[in-house]
Amino acid sequence: MRLASYQPDPRVKNDPMLQEIQFWKLKVENDFGTLICERDSDDVVLTQEIPYTDFPLSEIRFYFQQGVLMLPSEY
């Protein structure tokens, strides 16, 4: 997943809060995706537009903590 490529990004790497936990969500509409990283609800750090995706859900959330990617139900 693309979120791994953002770990060395200074916006993520140099943010103490994001070193503890990151909240990620992928939103999909009409085969177009938006990947969003948040510190907390509605505190967006970065977004990436994905011109095409065939991901079957309209939205999914992930938590990333200590190198482990989890679904909210696994946290």
CHARMM-style PDB file with segment names, atoms N, HN, CA, C and O in Angstrom:
ATOM      1  N   MET     1       0.845  -1.184   0.000  1.00  0.00      PROA
ATOM      2  CA  MET     1       0.000   0.000   0.000  1.00  0.00      PROA
ATOM      3  C   MET     1       0.887   1.242   0.000  1.00  0.00      PROA
ATOM      4  O   MET     1       1.996   1.226   0.534  1.00  0.00      PROA
ATOM      5  N   ARG     2       0.405   2.273  -0.581  1.00  0.00      PROA
ATOM      6  HN  ARG     2      -0.496   2.286  -1.014  1.00  0.00      PROA
ATOM      7  CA  ARG     2       1.166   3.507  -0.755  1.00  0.00      PROA
ATOM      8  C   ARG     2       1.560   4.176   0.563  1.00  0.00      PROA
ATOM      9  O   ARG     2       2.516   4.951   0.591  1.00  0.00      PROA
ATOM     10  N   LEU     3       0.857   3.898   1.632  1.00  0.00      PROA
ATOM     11  HN  LEU     3       0.080   3.268   1.609  1.00  0.00      PROA
ATOM     12  CA  LEU     3       1.177   4.606   2.875  1.00  0.00      PROA
ATOM     13  C   LEU     3       2.583   4.286   3.368  1.00  0.00      PROA
ATOM     14  O   LEU     3       3.180   5.100   4.073  1.00  0.00      PROA
ATOM     15  N   ALA     4       3.123   3.132   3.019  1.00  0.00      PROA
ATOM     16  HN  ALA     4       2.638   2.471   2.446  1.00  0.00      PROA
ATOM     17  CA  ALA     4       4.490   2.799   3.414  1.00  0.00      PROA
ATOM     18  C   ALA     4       5.488   3.770   2.788  1.00  0.00      PROA
ATOM     19  O   ALA     4       6.507   4.093   3.398  1.00  0.00      PROA
ATOM     20  N   SER     5       5.201   4.231   1.584  1.00  0.00      PROA
ATOM     21  HN  SER     5       4.374   3.969   1.089  1.00  0.00      PROA
ATOM     22  CA  SER     5       6.123   5.145   0.910  1.00  0.00      PROA
ATOM     23  C   SER     5       6.156   6.522   1.568  1.00  0.00      PROA
ATOM     24  O   SER     5       7.068   7.306   1.305  1.00  0.00      PROA
ATOM     25  N   TYR     6       5.185   6.825   2.411  1.00  0.00      PROA
ATOM     26  HN  TYR     6       4.444   6.188   2.625  1.00  0.00      PROA
ATOM     27  CA  TYR     6       5.152   8.120   3.092  1.00  0.00      PROA
ATOM     28  C   TYR     6       5.907   8.129   4.424  1.00  0.00      PROA
ATOM     29  O   TYR     6       6.087   9.198   5.008  1.00  0.00      PROA
ATOM     30  N   GLN     7       6.346   6.992   4.911  1.00  0.00      PROA
ATOM     31  HN  GLN     7       6.200   6.124   4.436  1.00  0.00      PROA
ATOM     32  CA  GLN     7       6.998   6.954   6.220  1.00  0.00      PROA
ATOM     33  C   GLN     7       8.282   7.784   6.272  1.00  0.00      PROA
ATOM     34  O   GLN     7       8.536   8.403   7.305  1.00  0.00      PROA
ATOM     35  N   PRO     8       9.106   7.834   5.220  1.00  0.00      PROA
ATOM     36  CA  PRO     8      10.289   8.711   5.268  1.00  0.00      PROA
ATOM     37  C   PRO     8       9.989  10.183   4.956  1.00  0.00      PROA
ATOM     38  O   PRO     8      10.872  11.029   5.102  1.00  0.00      PROA
ATOM     39  N   ASP     9       8.776  10.501   4.535  1.00  0.00      PROA
ATOM     40  HN  ASP     9       8.059   9.814   4.416  1.00  0.00      PROA
ATOM     41  CA  ASP     9       8.385  11.876   4.220  1.00  0.00      PROA
ATOM     42  C   ASP     9       8.521  12.731   5.484  1.00  0.00      PROA
ATOM     43  O   ASP     9       8.034  12.327   6.540  1.00  0.00      PROA
ATOM     44  N   PRO    10       9.165  13.894   5.408  1.00  0.00      PROA
ATOM     45  CA  PRO    10       9.362  14.741   6.594  1.00  0.00      PROA
ATOM     46  C   PRO    10       8.069  15.112   7.314  1.00  0.00      PROA
ATOM     47  O   PRO    10       8.071  15.286   8.533  1.00  0.00      PROA
ATOM     48  N   ARG    11       6.967  15.234   6.580  1.00  0.00      PROA
ATOM     49  HN  ARG    11       6.965  15.093   5.590  1.00  0.00      PROA
ATOM     50  CA  ARG    11       5.686  15.555   7.226  1.00  0.00      PROA
ATOM     51  C   ARG    11       5.246  14.449   8.176  1.00  0.00      PROA
ATOM     52  O   ARG    11       4.536  14.705   9.148  1.00  0.00      PROA
ATOM     53  N   VAL    12       5.663  13.232   7.896  1.00  0.00      PROA
ATOM     54  HN  VAL    12       6.239  13.024   7.106  1.00  0.00      PROA
ATOM     55  CA  VAL    12       5.330  12.088   8.750  1.00  0.00      PROA
ATOM     56  C   VAL    12       6.485  11.789   9.705  1.00  0.00      PROA
ATOM     57  O   VAL    12       6.288  11.667  10.914  1.00  0.00      PROA
ATOM     58  N   LYS    13       7.669  11.675   9.158  1.00  0.00      PROA
ATOM     59  HN  LYS    13       7.829  11.774   8.176  1.00  0.00      PROA
ATOM     60  CA  LYS    13       8.854  11.278   9.925  1.00  0.00      PROA
ATOM     61  C   LYS    13       9.179  12.242  11.062  1.00  0.00      PROA
ATOM     62  O   LYS    13       9.641  11.813  12.120  1.00  0.00      PROA
ATOM     63  N   ASN    14       8.946  13.528  10.861  1.00  0.00      PROA
ATOM     64  HN  ASN    14       8.571  13.877  10.002  1.00  0.00      PROA
ATOM     65  CA  ASN    14       9.317  14.535  11.855  1.00  0.00      PROA
ATOM     66  C   ASN    14       8.165  14.960  12.758  1.00  0.00      PROA
ATOM     67  O   ASN    14       8.296  15.918  13.519  1.00  0.00      PROA
ATOM     68  N   ASP    15       7.067  14.274  12.682  1.00  0.00      PROA
ATOM     69  HN  ASP    15       6.960  13.495  12.063  1.00  0.00      PROA
ATOM     70  CA  ASP    15       5.895  14.613  13.497  1.00  0.00      PROA
ATOM     71  C   ASP    15       5.784  13.606  14.646  1.00  0.00      PROA
ATOM     72  O   ASP    15       5.449  12.446  14.407  1.00  0.00      PROA
ATOM     73  N   PRO    16       6.060  14.025  15.891  1.00  0.00      PROA
ATOM     74  CA  PRO    16       6.034  13.095  17.014  1.00  0.00      PROA
ATOM     75  C   PRO    16       4.700  12.374  17.186  1.00  0.00      PROA
ATOM     76  O   PRO    16       4.669  11.206  17.573  1.00  0.00      PROA
ATOM     77  N   MET    17       3.610  13.060  16.901  1.00  0.00      PROA
ATOM     78  HN  MET    17       3.636  14.008  16.586  1.00  0.00      PROA
ATOM     79  CA  MET    17       2.303  12.423  17.043  1.00  0.00      PROA
ATOM     80  C   MET    17       2.131  11.292  16.023  1.00  0.00      PROA
ATOM     81  O   MET    17       1.567  10.244  16.338  1.00  0.00      PROA
ATOM     82  N   LEU    18       2.622  11.514  14.801  1.00  0.00      PROA
ATOM     83  HN  LEU    18       3.080  12.365  14.545  1.00  0.00      PROA
ATOM     84  CA  LEU    18       2.509  10.494  13.765  1.00  0.00      PROA
ATOM     85  C   LEU    18       3.482   9.344  13.983  1.00  0.00      PROA
ATOM     86  O   LEU    18       3.295   8.263  13.424  1.00  0.00      PROA
ATOM     87  N   GLN    19       4.501   9.557  14.775  1.00  0.00      PROA
ATOM     88  HN  GLN    19       4.653  10.435  15.229  1.00  0.00      PROA
ATOM     89  CA  GLN    19       5.391   8.457  15.111  1.00  0.00      PROA
ATOM     90  C   GLN    19       4.734   7.501  16.113  1.00  0.00      PROA
ATOM     91  O   GLN    19       5.128   6.340  16.220  1.00  0.00      PROA
ATOM     92  N   GLU    20       3.750   7.989  16.830  1.00  0.00      PROA
ATOM     93  HN  GLU    20       3.430   8.933  16.743  1.00  0.00      PROA
ATOM     94  CA  GLU    20       2.990   7.147  17.770  1.00  0.00      PROA
ATOM     95  C   GLU    20       1.907   6.359  17.039  1.00  0.00      PROA
ATOM     96  O   GLU    20       1.837   5.135  17.155  1.00  0.00      PROA
ATOM     97  N   ILE    21       1.061   7.067  16.284  1.00  0.00      PROA
ATOM     98  HN  ILE    21       1.119   8.061  16.190  1.00  0.00      PROA
ATOM     99  CA  ILE    21      -0.019   6.418  15.536  1.00  0.00      PROA
ATOM    100  C   ILE    21      -0.432   7.308  14.372  1.00  0.00      PROA
ATOM    101  O   ILE    21      -0.421   8.536  14.462  1.00  0.00      PROA
ATOM    102  N   GLN    22      -0.795   6.649  13.277  1.00  0.00      PROA
ATOM    103  HN  GLN    22      -0.804   5.652  13.204  1.00  0.00      PROA
ATOM    104  CA  GLN    22      -1.277   7.346  12.087  1.00  0.00      PROA
ATOM    105  C   GLN    22      -2.654   6.793  11.730  1.00  0.00      PROA
ATOM    106  O   GLN    22      -2.893   5.587  11.807  1.00  0.00      PROA
ATOM    107  N   PHE    23      -3.541   7.681  11.343  1.00  0.00      PROA
ATOM    108  HN  PHE    23      -3.347   8.660  11.280  1.00  0.00      PROA
ATOM    109  CA  PHE    23      -4.878   7.298  10.916  1.00  0.00      PROA
ATOM    110  C   PHE    23      -4.968   7.524   9.411  1.00  0.00      PROA
ATOM    111  O   PHE    23      -4.801   8.644   8.930  1.00  0.00      PROA
ATOM    112  N   TRP    24      -5.232   6.459   8.683  1.00  0.00      PROA
ATOM    113  HN  TRP    24      -5.368   5.549   9.074  1.00  0.00      PROA
ATOM    114  CA  TRP    24      -5.288   6.523   7.224  1.00  0.00      PROA
ATOM    115  C   TRP    24      -6.683   6.150   6.753  1.00  0.00      PROA
ATOM    116  O   TRP    24      -7.355   5.316   7.359  1.00  0.00      PROA
ATOM    117  N   LYS    25      -7.108   6.777   5.669  1.00  0.00      PROA
ATOM    118  HN  LYS    25      -6.562   7.456   5.177  1.00  0.00      PROA
ATOM    119  CA  LYS    25      -8.360   6.351   5.050  1.00  0.00      PROA
ATOM    120  C   LYS    25      -8.230   6.461   3.546  1.00  0.00      PROA
ATOM    121  O   LYS    25      -7.579   7.357   3.010  1.00  0.00      PROA
ATOM    122  N   LEU    26      -8.871   5.518   2.893  1.00  0.00      PROA
ATOM    123  HN  LEU    26      -9.400   4.790   3.329  1.00  0.00      PROA
ATOM    124  CA  LEU    26      -8.950   5.511   1.440  1.00  0.00      PROA
ATOM    125  C   LEU    26     -10.406   5.713   1.080  1.00  0.00      PROA
ATOM    126  O   LEU    26     -11.273   4.947   1.502  1.00  0.00      PROA
ATOM    127  N   LYS    27     -10.672   6.750   0.297  1.00  0.00      PROA
ATOM    128  HN  LYS    27      -9.968   7.372  -0.045  1.00  0.00      PROA
ATOM    129  CA  LYS    27     -12.016   7.024  -0.194  1.00  0.00      PROA
ATOM    130  C   LYS    27     -12.022   6.776  -1.694  1.00  0.00      PROA
ATOM    131  O   LYS    27     -11.117   7.206  -2.409  1.00  0.00      PROA
ATOM    132  N   VAL    28     -13.056   6.072  -2.166  1.00  0.00      PROA
ATOM    133  HN  VAL    28     -13.791   5.723  -1.585  1.00  0.00      PROA
ATOM    134  CA  VAL    28     -13.153   5.734  -3.585  1.00  0.00      PROA
ATOM    135  C   VAL    28     -14.509   6.192  -4.114  1.00  0.00      PROA
ATOM    136  O   VAL    28     -15.556   5.939  -3.517  1.00  0.00      PROA
ATOM    137  N   GLU    29     -14.450   6.873  -5.252  1.00  0.00      PROA
ATOM    138  HN  GLU    29     -13.600   7.079  -5.737  1.00  0.00      PROA
ATOM    139  CA  GLU    29     -15.679   7.290  -5.930  1.00  0.00      PROA
ATOM    140  C   GLU    29     -15.440   7.230  -7.435  1.00  0.00      PROA
ATOM    141  O   GLU    29     -14.531   7.878  -7.954  1.00  0.00      PROA
ATOM    142  N   ASN    30     -16.259   6.453  -8.126  1.00  0.00      PROA
ATOM    143  HN  ASN    30     -16.998   5.927  -7.705  1.00  0.00      PROA
ATOM    144  CA  ASN    30     -16.151   6.319  -9.592  1.00  0.00      PROA
ATOM    145  C   ASN    30     -14.739   5.937 -10.037  1.00  0.00      PROA
ATOM    146  O   ASN    30     -14.194   6.553 -10.953  1.00  0.00      PROA
ATOM    147  N   ASP    31     -14.147   4.937  -9.404  1.00  0.00      PROA
ATOM    148  HN  ASP    31     -14.589   4.436  -8.660  1.00  0.00      PROA
ATOM    149  CA  ASP    31     -12.806   4.422  -9.735  1.00  0.00      PROA
ATOM    150  C   ASP    31     -11.681   5.417  -9.468  1.00  0.00      PROA
ATOM    151  O   ASP    31     -10.550   5.197  -9.901  1.00  0.00      PROA
ATOM    152  N   PHE    32     -11.973   6.501  -8.766  1.00  0.00      PROA
ATOM    153  HN  PHE    32     -12.892   6.679  -8.414  1.00  0.00      PROA
ATOM    154  CA  PHE    32     -10.973   7.503  -8.385  1.00  0.00      PROA
ATOM    155  C   PHE    32     -10.785   7.407  -6.875  1.00  0.00      PROA
ATOM    156  O   PHE    32     -11.764   7.361  -6.129  1.00  0.00      PROA
ATOM    157  N   GLY    33      -9.537   7.377  -6.423  1.00  0.00      PROA
ATOM    158  HN  GLY    33      -8.743   7.414  -7.029  1.00  0.00      PROA
ATOM    159  CA  GLY    33      -9.285   7.233  -4.999  1.00  0.00      PROA
ATOM    160  C   GLY    33      -8.576   8.435  -4.398  1.00  0.00      PROA
ATOM    161  O   GLY    33      -7.840   9.149  -5.079  1.00  0.00      PROA
ATOM    162  N   THR    34      -8.811   8.643  -3.118  1.00  0.00      PROA
ATOM    163  HN  THR    34      -9.409   8.063  -2.565  1.00  0.00      PROA
ATOM    164  CA  THR    34      -8.087   9.647  -2.350  1.00  0.00      PROA
ATOM    165  C   THR    34      -7.579   8.974  -1.082  1.00  0.00      PROA
ATOM    166  O   THR    34      -8.362   8.464  -0.281  1.00  0.00      PROA
ATOM    167  N   LEU    35      -6.265   8.979  -0.910  1.00  0.00      PROA
ATOM    168  HN  LEU    35      -5.629   9.394  -1.561  1.00  0.00      PROA
ATOM    169  CA  LEU    35      -5.632   8.436   0.284  1.00  0.00      PROA
ATOM    170  C   LEU    35      -5.323   9.598   1.219  1.00  0.00      PROA
ATOM    171  O   LEU    35      -4.706  10.582   0.812  1.00  0.00      PROA
ATOM    172  N   ILE    36      -5.752   9.483   2.470  1.00  0.00      PROA
ATOM    173  HN  ILE    36      -6.254   8.683   2.801  1.00  0.00      PROA
ATOM    174  CA  ILE    36      -5.630  10.586   3.427  1.00  0.00      PROA
ATOM    175  C   ILE    36      -4.954  10.082   4.690  1.00  0.00      PROA
ATOM    176  O   ILE    36      -5.298   9.019   5.208  1.00  0.00      PROA
ATOM    177  N   CYS    37      -3.983  10.854   5.188  1.00  0.00      PROA
ATOM    178  HN  CYS    37      -3.703  11.717   4.768  1.00  0.00      PROA
ATOM    179  CA  CYS    37      -3.342  10.580   6.477  1.00  0.00      PROA
ATOM    180  C   CYS    37      -3.753  11.678   7.449  1.00  0.00      PROA
ATOM    181  O   CYS    37      -3.675  12.866   7.134  1.00  0.00      PROA
ATOM    182  N   GLU    38      -4.197  11.261   8.645  1.00  0.00      PROA
ATOM    183  HN  GLU    38      -4.260  10.296   8.900  1.00  0.00      PROA
ATOM    184  CA  GLU    38      -4.629  12.214   9.661  1.00  0.00      PROA
ATOM    185  C   GLU    38      -3.897  11.953  10.977  1.00  0.00      PROA
ATOM    186  O   GLU    38      -3.561  10.813  11.297  1.00  0.00      PROA
ATOM    187  N   ARG    39      -3.657  13.014  11.724  1.00  0.00      PROA
ATOM    188  HN  ARG    39      -3.930  13.940  11.464  1.00  0.00      PROA
ATOM    189  CA  ARG    39      -3.158  12.884  13.094  1.00  0.00      PROA
ATOM    190  C   ARG    39      -4.289  12.432  14.001  1.00  0.00      PROA
ATOM    191  O   ARG    39      -4.113  11.601  14.891  1.00  0.00      PROA
ATOM    192  N   ASP    40      -5.446  13.002  13.747  1.00  0.00      PROA
ATOM    193  HN  ASP    40      -5.589  13.678  13.024  1.00  0.00      PROA
ATOM    194  CA  ASP    40      -6.665  12.733  14.513  1.00  0.00      PROA
ATOM    195  C   ASP    40      -7.819  13.054  13.568  1.00  0.00      PROA
ATOM    196  O   ASP    40      -7.585  13.491  12.441  1.00  0.00      PROA
ATOM    197  N   SER    41      -9.015  12.853  13.990  1.00  0.00      PROA
ATOM    198  HN  SER    41      -9.205  12.498  14.905  1.00  0.00      PROA
ATOM    199  CA  SER    41     -10.162  13.132  13.127  1.00  0.00      PROA
ATOM    200  C   SER    41     -10.098  14.551  12.572  1.00  0.00      PROA
ATOM    201  O   SER    41      -9.999  15.519  13.325  1.00  0.00      PROA
ATOM    202  N   ASP    42     -10.155  14.659  11.274  1.00  0.00      PROA
ATOM    203  HN  ASP    42     -10.236  13.872  10.662  1.00  0.00      PROA
ATOM    204  CA  ASP    42     -10.161  15.937  10.553  1.00  0.00      PROA
ATOM    205  C   ASP    42      -8.895  16.774  10.719  1.00  0.00      PROA
ATOM    206  O   ASP    42      -8.911  17.971  10.432  1.00  0.00      PROA
ATOM    207  N   ASP    43      -7.802  16.170  11.176  1.00  0.00      PROA
ATOM    208  HN  ASP    43      -7.789  15.198  11.410  1.00  0.00      PROA
ATOM    209  CA  ASP    43      -6.507  16.857  11.245  1.00  0.00      PROA
ATOM    210  C   ASP    43      -5.613  16.235  10.166  1.00  0.00      PROA
ATOM    211  O   ASP    43      -4.740  15.417  10.457  1.00  0.00      PROA
ATOM    212  N   VAL    44      -5.849  16.637   8.932  1.00  0.00      PROA
ATOM    213  HN  VAL    44      -6.558  17.301   8.695  1.00  0.00      PROA
ATOM    214  CA  VAL    44      -5.205  16.028   7.760  1.00  0.00      PROA
ATOM    215  C   VAL    44      -3.758  16.483   7.646  1.00  0.00      PROA
ATOM    216  O   VAL    44      -3.458  17.674   7.718  1.00  0.00      PROA
ATOM    217  N   VAL    45      -2.868  15.513   7.468  1.00  0.00      PROA
ATOM    218  HN  VAL    45      -3.112  14.545   7.410  1.00  0.00      PROA
ATOM    219  CA  VAL    45      -1.447  15.775   7.276  1.00  0.00      PROA
ATOM    220  C   VAL    45      -1.118  15.786   5.785  1.00  0.00      PROA
ATOM    221  O   VAL    45      -0.397  16.663   5.308  1.00  0.00      PROA
ATOM    222  N   LEU    46      -1.644  14.818   5.063  1.00  0.00      PROA
ATOM    223  HN  LEU    46      -2.229  14.106   5.451  1.00  0.00      PROA
ATOM    224  CA  LEU    46      -1.374  14.748   3.639  1.00  0.00      PROA
ATOM    225  C   LEU    46      -2.478  13.983   2.932  1.00  0.00      PROA
ATOM    226  O   LEU    46      -3.194  13.184   3.536  1.00  0.00      PROA
ATOM    227  N   THR    47      -2.597  14.243   1.647  1.00  0.00      PROA
ATOM    228  HN  THR    47      -2.015  14.892   1.156  1.00  0.00      PROA
ATOM    229  CA  THR    47      -3.532  13.509   0.802  1.00  0.00      PROA
ATOM    230  C   THR    47      -2.832  13.156  -0.501  1.00  0.00      PROA
ATOM    231  O   THR    47      -1.921  13.853  -0.948  1.00  0.00      PROA
ATOM    232  N   GLN    48      -3.270  12.074  -1.089  1.00  0.00      PROA
ATOM    233  HN  GLN    48      -4.009  11.507  -0.726  1.00  0.00      PROA
ATOM    234  CA  GLN    48      -2.767  11.685  -2.405  1.00  0.00      PROA
ATOM    235  C   GLN    48      -3.957  11.265  -3.251  1.00  0.00      PROA
ATOM    236  O   GLN    48      -4.775  10.449  -2.827  1.00  0.00      PROA
ATOM    237  N   GLU    49      -4.046  11.818  -4.427  1.00  0.00      PROA
ATOM    238  HN  GLU    49      -3.381  12.481  -4.771  1.00  0.00      PROA
ATOM    239  CA  GLU    49      -5.092  11.423  -5.350  1.00  0.00      PROA
ATOM    240  C   GLU    49      -4.597  10.250  -6.178  1.00  0.00      PROA
ATOM    241  O   GLU    49      -3.459  10.239  -6.649  1.00  0.00      PROA
ATOM    242  N   ILE    50      -5.463   9.267  -6.346  1.00  0.00      PROA
ATOM    243  HN  ILE    50      -6.387   9.276  -5.963  1.00  0.00      PROA
ATOM    244  CA  ILE    50      -5.142   8.059  -7.102  1.00  0.00      PROA
ATOM    245  C   ILE    50      -6.075   8.050  -8.320  1.00  0.00      PROA
ATOM    246  O   ILE    50      -7.283   7.864  -8.170  1.00  0.00      PROA
ATOM    247  N   PRO    51      -5.524   8.250  -9.521  1.00  0.00      PROA
ATOM    248  CA  PRO    51      -6.365   8.428 -10.696  1.00  0.00      PROA
ATOM    249  C   PRO    51      -7.244   7.222 -11.041  1.00  0.00      PROA
ATOM    250  O   PRO    51      -8.311   7.386 -11.633  1.00  0.00      PROA
ATOM    251  N   TYR    52      -6.811   6.027 -10.678  1.00  0.00      PROA
ATOM    252  HN  TYR    52      -5.944   5.894 -10.197  1.00  0.00      PROA
ATOM    253  CA  TYR    52      -7.635   4.854 -10.947  1.00  0.00      PROA
ATOM    254  C   TYR    52      -7.440   3.818  -9.854  1.00  0.00      PROA
ATOM    255  O   TYR    52      -6.313   3.538  -9.447  1.00  0.00      PROA
ATOM    256  N   THR    53      -8.533   3.254  -9.384  1.00  0.00      PROA
ATOM    257  HN  THR    53      -9.449   3.482  -9.714  1.00  0.00      PROA
ATOM    258  CA  THR    53      -8.491   2.116  -8.476  1.00  0.00      PROA
ATOM    259  C   THR    53      -9.725   1.263  -8.715  1.00  0.00      PROA
ATOM    260  O   THR    53     -10.796   1.768  -9.051  1.00  0.00      PROA
ATOM    261  N   ASP    54      -9.551  -0.047  -8.532  1.00  0.00      PROA
ATOM    262  HN  ASP    54      -8.680  -0.457  -8.259  1.00  0.00      PROA
ATOM    263  CA  ASP    54     -10.703  -0.938  -8.605  1.00  0.00      PROA
ATOM    264  C   ASP    54     -11.042  -1.478  -7.215  1.00  0.00      PROA
ATOM    265  O   ASP    54     -11.696  -2.512  -7.080  1.00  0.00      PROA
ATOM    266  N   PHE    55     -10.587  -0.763  -6.187  1.00  0.00      PROA
ATOM    267  HN  PHE    55     -10.056   0.077  -6.297  1.00  0.00      PROA
ATOM    268  CA  PHE    55     -10.891  -1.167  -4.819  1.00  0.00      PROA
ATOM    269  C   PHE    55     -12.405  -1.208  -4.663  1.00  0.00      PROA
ATOM    270  O   PHE    55     -13.089  -0.266  -5.060  1.00  0.00      PROA
ATOM    271  N   PRO    56     -12.947  -2.301  -4.082  1.00  0.00      PROA
ATOM    272  CA  PRO    56     -14.398  -2.495  -4.101  1.00  0.00      PROA
ATOM    273  C   PRO    56     -15.211  -1.689  -3.079  1.00  0.00      PROA
ATOM    274  O   PRO    56     -16.427  -1.573  -3.233  1.00  0.00      PROA
ATOM    275  N   LEU    57     -14.581  -1.133  -2.048  1.00  0.00      PROA
ATOM    276  HN  LEU    57     -13.593  -1.227  -1.923  1.00  0.00      PROA
ATOM    277  CA  LEU    57     -15.318  -0.388  -1.030  1.00  0.00      PROA
ATOM    278  C   LEU    57     -15.242   1.104  -1.305  1.00  0.00      PROA
ATOM    279  O   LEU    57     -14.281   1.575  -1.913  1.00  0.00      PROA
ATOM    280  N   SER    58     -16.249   1.854  -0.863  1.00  0.00      PROA
ATOM    281  HN  SER    58     -17.030   1.472  -0.369  1.00  0.00      PROA
ATOM    282  CA  SER    58     -16.234   3.302  -1.055  1.00  0.00      PROA
ATOM    283  C   SER    58     -15.323   3.996  -0.045  1.00  0.00      PROA
ATOM    284  O   SER    58     -14.853   5.107  -0.292  1.00  0.00      PROA
ATOM    285  N   GLU    59     -15.074   3.344   1.090  1.00  0.00      PROA
ATOM    286  HN  GLU    59     -15.455   2.442   1.290  1.00  0.00      PROA
ATOM    287  CA  GLU    59     -14.157   3.908   2.089  1.00  0.00      PROA
ATOM    288  C   GLU    59     -13.652   2.798   3.000  1.00  0.00      PROA
ATOM    289  O   GLU    59     -14.387   1.871   3.342  1.00  0.00      PROA
ATOM    290  N   ILE    60     -12.395   2.909   3.382  1.00  0.00      PROA
ATOM    291  HN  ILE    60     -11.798   3.661   3.103  1.00  0.00      PROA
ATOM    292  CA  ILE    60     -11.811   1.996   4.361  1.00  0.00      PROA
ATOM    293  C   ILE    60     -10.817   2.784   5.196  1.00  0.00      PROA
ATOM    294  O   ILE    60     -10.159   3.701   4.703  1.00  0.00      PROA
ATOM    295  N   ARG    61     -10.716   2.419   6.459  1.00  0.00      PROA
ATOM    296  HN  ARG    61     -11.251   1.675   6.860  1.00  0.00      PROA
ATOM    297  CA  ARG    61      -9.797   3.090   7.388  1.00  0.00      PROA
ATOM    298  C   ARG    61      -8.761   2.093   7.895  1.00  0.00      PROA
ATOM    299  O   ARG    61      -9.028   0.900   8.042  1.00  0.00      PROA
ATOM    300  N   PHE    62      -7.566   2.629   8.157  1.00  0.00      PROA
ATOM    301  HN  PHE    62      -7.350   3.598   8.037  1.00  0.00      PROA
ATOM    302  CA  PHE    62      -6.474   1.840   8.709  1.00  0.00      PROA
ATOM    303  C   PHE    62      -5.807   2.635   9.818  1.00  0.00      PROA
ATOM    304  O   PHE    62      -5.856   3.865   9.839  1.00  0.00      PROA
ATOM    305  N   TYR    63      -5.191   1.919  10.730  1.00  0.00      PROA
ATOM    306  HN  TYR    63      -5.152   0.920  10.713  1.00  0.00      PROA
ATOM    307  CA  TYR    63      -4.325   2.529  11.742  1.00  0.00      PROA
ATOM    308  C   TYR    63      -2.932   1.975  11.492  1.00  0.00      PROA
ATOM    309  O   TYR    63      -2.773   0.798  11.169  1.00  0.00      PROA
ATOM    310  N   PHE    64      -1.930   2.824  11.643  1.00  0.00      PROA
ATOM    311  HN  PHE    64      -2.059   3.780  11.906  1.00  0.00      PROA
ATOM    312  CA  PHE    64      -0.539   2.398  11.481  1.00  0.00      PROA
ATOM    313  C   PHE    64       0.202   2.772  12.755  1.00  0.00      PROA
ATOM    314  O   PHE    64       0.331   3.950  13.089  1.00  0.00      PROA
ATOM    315  N   GLN    65       0.690   1.755  13.467  1.00  0.00      PROA
ATOM    316  HN  GLN    65       0.586   0.798  13.196  1.00  0.00      PROA
ATOM    317  CA  GLN    65       1.359   1.994  14.746  1.00  0.00      PROA
ATOM    318  C   GLN    65       2.512   1.012  14.897  1.00  0.00      PROA
ATOM    319  O   GLN    65       2.337  -0.196  14.731  1.00  0.00      PROA
ATOM    320  N   GLN    66       3.685   1.535  15.212  1.00  0.00      PROA
ATOM    321  HN  GLN    66       3.827   2.515  15.347  1.00  0.00      PROA
ATOM    322  CA  GLN    66       4.889   0.735  15.435  1.00  0.00      PROA
ATOM    323  C   GLN    66       5.149  -0.235  14.280  1.00  0.00      PROA
ATOM    324  O   GLN    66       5.501  -1.395  14.497  1.00  0.00      PROA
ATOM    325  N   GLY    67       4.970   0.256  13.056  1.00  0.00      PROA
ATOM    326  HN  GLY    67       4.684   1.198  12.880  1.00  0.00      PROA
ATOM    327  CA  GLY    67       5.250  -0.552  11.877  1.00  0.00      PROA
ATOM    328  C   GLY    67       4.186  -1.574  11.521  1.00  0.00      PROA
ATOM    329  O   GLY    67       4.390  -2.390  10.622  1.00  0.00      PROA
ATOM    330  N   VAL    68       3.055  -1.545  12.210  1.00  0.00      PROA
ATOM    331  HN  VAL    68       2.889  -0.882  12.940  1.00  0.00      PROA
ATOM    332  CA  VAL    68       1.985  -2.510  11.967  1.00  0.00      PROA
ATOM    333  C   VAL    68       0.752  -1.782  11.419  1.00  0.00      PROA
ATOM    334  O   VAL    68       0.290  -0.799  11.998  1.00  0.00      PROA
ATOM    335  N   LEU    69       0.235  -2.276  10.308  1.00  0.00      PROA
ATOM    336  HN  LEU    69       0.610  -3.075   9.838  1.00  0.00      PROA
ATOM    337  CA  LEU    69      -0.980  -1.735   9.708  1.00  0.00      PROA
ATOM    338  C   LEU    69      -2.169  -2.546  10.199  1.00  0.00      PROA
ATOM    339  O   LEU    69      -2.186  -3.772  10.082  1.00  0.00      PROA
ATOM    340  N   MET    70      -3.172  -1.851  10.755  1.00  0.00      PROA
ATOM    341  HN  MET    70      -3.158  -0.856  10.850  1.00  0.00      PROA
ATOM    342  CA  MET    70      -4.319  -2.545  11.343  1.00  0.00      PROA
ATOM    343  C   MET    70      -5.619  -1.938  10.852  1.00  0.00      PROA
ATOM    344  O   MET    70      -5.690  -0.751  10.533  1.00  0.00      PROA
ATOM    345  N   LEU    71      -6.635  -2.765  10.798  1.00  0.00      PROA
ATOM    346  HN  LEU    71      -6.578  -3.729  11.057  1.00  0.00      PROA
ATOM    347  CA  LEU    71      -7.997  -2.280  10.624  1.00  0.00      PROA
ATOM    348  C   LEU    71      -8.476  -1.760  11.974  1.00  0.00      PROA
ATOM    349  O   LEU    71      -7.962  -2.202  13.002  1.00  0.00      PROA
ATOM    350  N   PRO    72      -9.430  -0.848  12.015  1.00  0.00      PROA
ATOM    351  CA  PRO    72      -9.914  -0.349  13.310  1.00  0.00      PROA
ATOM    352  C   PRO    72     -10.361  -1.458  14.270  1.00  0.00      PROA
ATOM    353  O   PRO    72     -10.183  -1.334  15.482  1.00  0.00      PROA
ATOM    354  N   SER    73     -10.932  -2.523  13.743  1.00  0.00      PROA
ATOM    355  HN  SER    73     -11.076  -2.623  12.758  1.00  0.00      PROA
ATOM    356  CA  SER    73     -11.378  -3.628  14.610  1.00  0.00      PROA
ATOM    357  C   SER    73     -10.215  -4.399  15.239  1.00  0.00      PROA
ATOM    358  O   SER    73     -10.415  -5.143  16.199  1.00  0.00      PROA
ATOM    359  N   GLU    74      -9.009  -4.228  14.706  1.00  0.00      PROA
ATOM    360  HN  GLU    74      -8.846  -3.624  13.926  1.00  0.00      PROA
ATOM    361  CA  GLU    74      -7.837  -4.918  15.241  1.00  0.00      PROA
ATOM    362  C   GLU    74      -7.070  -4.098  16.266  1.00  0.00      PROA
ATOM    363  O   GLU    74      -6.153  -4.603  16.914  1.00  0.00      PROA
ATOM    364  N   TYR    75      -7.443  -2.839  16.413  1.00  0.00      PROA
ATOM    365  HN  TYR    75      -8.188  -2.429  15.887  1.00  0.00      PROA
ATOM    366  CA  TYR    75      -6.714  -1.949  17.321  1.00  0.00      PROA
ATOM    367  C   TYR    75      -7.149  -2.149  18.747  1.00  0.00      PROA
ATOM    368  OT1 TYR    75      -6.639  -1.482  19.647  1.00  0.00      PROA
TER     369      TYR     75
END
